[in-house]
């Protein structure tokens, strides 16, 4: 039961917005457009113009932020216990220290909040060739 409280979602490593485009319709169906805020974040703001265009229908609930997962999110403008849901799709492996990054994400989750993390579990030859040379792709510890 949320009552009148706004449900807050933080997506880290949102990149081109593939996960966002899937989640936003589901969340608006469940919560309505007044019931939540969605924070779309990535290490680079370079993705934001395309995302704003692609997700224009959700502009009233979207917020954009540059986030470096290797740095405590509380030093990047976020508060402790600010989010009900944190989404991390194919981004945790690109951090220097996965355990520390998970700690950073836990700090901004509200009590009983949820972290949904998805990572590639199988690397096809195509993915190996495509991603192997990408800077920062294999930073995990």
N, C-alpha and C positions, 0 to 999 in steps of 0.2 A: 504494500500500500504506500504510494508516494504522497497522497494527499495533494497539497498545493505546491510541494517542493519540485523544483526543476531537476529532471534526471540529466546528468552530465556524462557524456561519452568523450573519451580521448582516444583518438587513433594515432599511434606513433608509426613513423615510416610509411605514411600514406601514399607517397610517391605519385603515381599516375591516377590513383583514385579507384582502382578496380574493386577493392574491398569496400570502400565507401559507397560506391554506386550500388552494391548489393545490399548493404546494411541500411542505408537511409530509407528506402521504401518500407522495409520491415519495421523499422523503429517508428516511422510516422504512422503506419497502420496501427501499431500498438499504443503509442503515446500521444499521437496527434502532433501538430506542428508547434503548439504552445507548450507541450509537455517536456521538451528536452532541448539541450544544446549539444552540438557535435563539434568537437575541436579536431580539426584536420591538421596534422603536423608532420613535418619532415625536417631532415637536416638542412635542406636547401629550400629556399622560397621559389626556386626556379619552376617547381611544379605547380605553384599556386594559380597563375593566370589560366592555365589549361583546366585545372580543377574547378575554378570559379565558373568558367564557361560551361563545362560538362555538367556541373551540379547546380546550375542557376536556379532551378526550381526549388532548391532548398536553401537559398541565400539567407532567409530569415533565421535559420537555426545554425548555420555554419559559422565557425570562427576559425581563423588560420593562425598558425604559430610555427616559428622555426624552433625545433627542439633537437638538442644534442643529447642522445641517450647516455653518453659517457659522463655527463655532468648532472648532478642532482637537479631534478626538475624544480625544486623549490627555489633554486637560484636563477631560474629562467622564467619567473613570473607566475608560477603555479603554487597553490597552497596545499598544505597537508590535508589529506582526506577530502579532496575537492571532487573526485570523480566516482561515479557508481560503476562504470565499466571502462576498462582500458583494453584496447584492441591493438595487437602487434602481429601483423602478418608478414612473414618473411623478412624480418628486420633484426631480430635478436642476435642472429649469427654474425651480424655486421658490426657488433659492438666489441670494444676491447676486452671487456670482462662481463660475461653474461650474468653471473651471479650478482655482481654489483648493479648492473642494469635492472635486474628483476627487483632488487631492493629499492632502487629509485622509483620504479613503477608502483611498488607496494606503498610507498610513502604518500603518494597522491590518491590512493584508493580510499574511499570511505569504508568504515567498518561494514563488513558483509558485502563489500564491493567485489567485483569479478574481473579477473584478467583472462582474456581470450587470446591465446598465442597459437600461431600456426607457423610452421617452418617446413621447408621442403625436406622430406625424409628420404627421397630417392633421387639421385642425380643421374638423369639420362645423359647419354653422350652429347646430345644437343645442349642441355643445360651446362654441362661441364665446359664445353667450348664457349658457350655464350657468356657464362658468368666467371669462369676461372680467372680471367685477366682483369676483371673489374676491380678497381681500387677499393679496398675496404671490405670486399665481399667475404673474406675469410679471416676476419679479425678476432673471432670468438676465442675465448680461453677455456 
